[in-house]
Amino acid sequence: MYIQYFRKEIQKSLPVVNDKQIRYFQEFKANLQEGIQYYKGLVPKLVLESKKYQDTMRDELLHFQAELDALFSKENAGLFVDRQGASS
Protein backbone atom coordinates (compact mmCIF):
# COMPACT_ATOMS: atom_id res chain seq x y z
CA MET A 1 0.00 0.00 0.00
CA TYR A 2 0.95 3.61 -0.26
CA ILE A 3 0.93 4.36 3.45
CA GLN A 4 4.71 4.75 3.69
CA TYR A 5 4.63 7.18 0.77
CA PHE A 6 1.75 9.05 2.41
CA ARG A 7 3.65 9.29 5.70
CA LYS A 8 6.67 10.76 3.90
CA GLU A 9 4.53 13.29 2.06
CA ILE A 10 2.98 14.43 5.33
CA GLN A 11 6.39 14.72 7.00
CA LYS A 12 7.76 16.73 4.07
CA SER A 13 4.91 19.23 4.39
CA LEU A 14 5.40 19.89 8.10
CA PRO A 15 5.39 22.11 10.09
CA VAL A 16 3.26 24.34 7.84
CA VAL A 17 0.49 22.67 5.87
CA ASN A 18 -1.37 24.83 3.36
CA ASP A 19 -4.98 24.43 2.18
CA LYS A 20 -3.98 22.69 -1.05
CA GLN A 21 -1.94 20.12 0.88
CA ILE A 22 -4.78 19.57 3.34
CA ARG A 23 -7.19 18.81 0.50
CA TYR A 24 -4.62 16.51 -1.12
CA PHE A 25 -4.04 14.64 2.16
CA GLN A 26 -7.76 14.30 2.84
CA GLU A 27 -8.38 12.92 -0.66
CA PHE A 28 -5.36 10.60 -0.44
CA LYS A 29 -6.58 9.28 2.91
CA ALA A 30 -10.08 8.71 1.54
CA ASN A 31 -8.65 6.82 -1.45
CA LEU A 32 -6.51 4.63 0.82
CA GLN A 33 -9.49 3.86 3.04
CA GLU A 34 -11.58 2.99 -0.01
CA GLY A 35 -8.84 0.64 -1.22
CA ILE A 36 -8.56 -1.06 2.16
CA GLN A 37 -12.32 -1.58 2.27
CA TYR A 38 -12.30 -2.94 -1.29
CA TYR A 39 -9.66 -5.54 -0.45
CA LYS A 40 -11.37 -6.46 2.82
CA GLY A 41 -14.45 -7.22 0.74
CA LEU A 42 -12.42 -9.46 -1.56
CA VAL A 43 -11.07 -11.67 1.23
CA PRO A 44 -14.26 -13.76 1.64
CA LYS A 45 -14.40 -14.22 -2.14
CA LEU A 46 -10.96 -15.84 -2.27
CA VAL A 47 -12.47 -19.30 -1.99
CA LEU A 48 -9.62 -20.94 -3.88
CA GLU A 49 -7.08 -19.59 -1.40
CA SER A 50 -6.25 -21.25 1.90
CA LYS A 51 -7.69 -20.04 5.18
CA LYS A 52 -4.16 -19.10 6.23
CA TYR A 53 -3.76 -16.90 3.13
CA GLN A 54 -7.11 -15.22 3.79
CA ASP A 55 -6.20 -14.61 7.44
CA THR A 56 -2.83 -13.17 6.46
CA MET A 57 -4.43 -10.83 3.95
CA ARG A 58 -7.05 -9.73 6.49
CA ASP A 59 -4.34 -9.12 9.12
CA GLU A 60 -2.27 -7.06 6.70
CA LEU A 61 -5.28 -4.93 5.80
CA LEU A 62 -6.00 -4.34 9.49
CA HIS A 63 -2.36 -3.33 9.94
CA PHE A 64 -2.60 -0.87 7.03
CA GLN A 65 -5.78 0.61 8.52
CA ALA A 66 -4.08 1.01 11.90
CA GLU A 67 -1.11 2.76 10.27
CA LEU A 68 -3.44 5.12 8.44
CA ASP A 69 -5.40 5.82 11.62
CA ALA A 70 -2.13 6.58 13.43
CA LEU A 71 -1.26 9.21 10.82
CA PHE A 72 -4.53 10.93 11.70
CA SER A 73 -4.29 10.42 15.45
CA LYS A 74 -5.23 13.11 17.95
CA GLU A 75 -1.76 14.64 17.84
CA ASN A 76 -1.91 15.09 14.07
CA ALA A 77 -5.64 15.65 13.66
CA GLY A 78 -5.35 19.44 13.78
CA LEU A 79 -3.22 19.40 10.66
CA PHE A 80 -6.01 17.88 8.61
CA VAL A 81 -8.98 19.99 9.56
CA ASP A 82 -10.01 22.20 6.72
CA ARG A 83 -10.24 25.92 7.26
CA GLN A 84 -14.05 25.77 7.62
CA GLY A 85 -13.69 23.40 10.59
CA ALA A 86 -14.75 20.12 9.01
CA SER A 87 -12.41 17.27 9.85
CA SER A 88 -11.29 14.51 7.48
Steps between C-alpha positions, in 0.01 A plus 500: 500500500595861474498575871878539524492743208212687664690524829802647320286753316345614827841529667637701207215750532549566871499722699287723275223333303314716249139460382600326177704243693216445746259424216757270338558313828128466568438362150802268522378368835150443363643311201714281727202423722291413195774265379528330838124448511502364144764240584329408827192424292703276270635279779181291541486454122844338487349154528785336311754635748583334830356621828853594605540720190165668566591561865837644402340734249238610754771561763707706258199713410428559869864601545476746209182648649670540838797675337267736317304570818827576681587763239173672588524449875406769750847653489485545123127556459529879512713496188221348295203711595397721216477872554119485536536263797394172342734215584612224263 
